[in-house]
Amino acid sequence: MNSSSIRSWPVYIMIVLTTINFLNYIDQRLLSAVLESIKAEWTLSDAQGGLLGSVFVIAYTLAAPVGYLGDRMRRKNLIAGGVLLWSLATVGAAFARSYEEMLVARALLGVGEACYATIAPSIIADLYSPDRRSRKLAYFYLATPVGSALGYIIGGYIGQYFGWRAVFLCGGLPGLLFALLAFLMIEPRRGQHDPVPVAGPAMSLPATIKRLLQTPAWRINTVGLAMMTFTIGGLALWMPSWLERVHGMAQGEANMLFGAITVIAGIVGTLAGGALGDRMQARSAGGYFKLSGIGLLLSSPFIAVMPMIGWLPGVFIIVFIAELLLFLNTGPLNAALVACVPVQMRGSAFAVNILCIHAFGDALSNLLLGVISDAAAPVLGSAAAGLSLALAVTAIPVAIGGVVLLRGGRWIARQPGGLMTYPG
């Protein structure tokens, strides 16, 4: 087998893209692992700490339209460039001399990761037939819980023993190698496994956005994901700080335990969601949405109760259940996003979806939870109580998202076109 055939082999492409996705989430969560240390060194408030999380998401959101280019250009080049940029930005964070320089590094991280996250799923969709995509995308998105957990664990222990700057230095270097491996990939032909061939040239940007906004399944998906992203983004940034502040855990221990629970809950929830999603979708056109809506609704009360529990083992039990339920939707919602638009619009569908879910999701929650914590602390009597209230608030958006997805799934199931319903 020559090198050219290996580089076009689906397993090779899946391994490269999935590994990059692991690095993606590792680098995102390094800040969460060492946020308390950075705040202490530069004497930052919770609101300023939250802005370090939000500026990444804001830049990520503004750069998300690069996915539109993924429908028109060689996708591997955009991916390789994005991985290179975010890896250099992570290394650069290790050398930040001020809060302002750290904000710039976090913004560049967001731009680089947007180039990858908006385009990679469309390549995976072209590797496999529609009846296998939810499971394959579930494998790809295992990087969300596992990569995040590794970010907490690696960041927590390196930060505890070597300082927070070493965390960013170690986190950024592996991406330089995988930027090269992404550049060497041979892309699959667009839509090669779809029953309906690619119809005509790619649409203009205004026409693309209009088509997306007129697609009910895309709208339902985007609203549900935005509500979930608000909650997951806020919890991901502030949970390690909460464990340190409220339960007095050491930085390494807090990140290790939270990371381990995230790994187990994420793997079980993501794989179960991928398998169940394909089964439910085979029975009903709204199956992907119904499963995801059930997961979000059931997770909401666990999230609300978690900050009120004083017994630490009980906290981790509740966190495990809530995360498992949240991660059920990873494969199904991404498979639905691929299925509800024509082949030549997939990159744009992910790009605009990502722009919306982050603009109305964690771009708001990272900073907003810090503001709520700062404002509630003097009223409730302590910074610990203020942050506990802020975390409890995140139960509301997932409940809203669950209702939207369940109602949307029932509506889609009644439509002759199913996910591809489009009034035009």
Beta strands, then each sheet from edge to edge (+ up, - down):
end
